[in-house]
């Protein structure tokens, strides 16, 4: 049986100003899975993703990635840290938080240079991913002058150039126009089909249904209340209402009362 990519056992985490967020949280992720973290705003989706990406550190319990325990002390080891980020790529919800250089080509090359790849390897990888994502026309432009969809493509390129085994995305379609959303969905489906593990956090039920076979639902009390088939989760109206992902409301029309479902977006 393949080793788990991520394994969280009885994990606790808190923000100093807000108190405990997670307590006794358990989650495992196997290679090649497509998983959607679903929950209302404030449920802890982004915080959980950052634990998986070693941007937040657990305060209790155990977090393993690729069979190795992940702690703040471990990540202070330069070689260990570089090895981790060769395998795990994170795409922020807001691309502006991820892009910081003055030229797109340099943005994509930054990661490979930081993990010590040769100049020739960096050149080859950057040029390859630029062609795959069809962003040749952007390479000499400053990232801050790009459109939202273009920024997302560059942010993805900067992660995919490292060829990570697990790709983690926070609200990946937020702020994108419909054409860019379709492009991104098709790309993620293609990456998953060739074995990449895809984990996304969203409150978009349509996106979850299309992208992920497995859904993990977080309540507003920051608890995992469902972990199973995305289709099964989408069919469970009572559960979706309970975690505040949909709501129901009534109105009268020609003397008749009608019930409608409202999907929070």
ABEGO torsion letter per residue (X at the ends): XBBBABBBBGBBBBBAAAEBABBGBBBBBBBGBBBBBBEBBGAGAAAAAAAAAGABBBABEBBBBGGBBBBAAAAABAAAAAAAAAABBBBBABAAAABABABAAAAAAAAAAAAGBBAAAAAAAAAAAAAAAGAAAAAABBAAABBAAAAAAAAAAAAAAAGBABBBBBGAABGBBAAAAAAAAAAAAAAAAAGBBBBBBBABAAAAAAABABBBBBBAAGBBABBBBAAAAAABAAAAAAAGABBBBBBBBGGBBBBBBBBBX
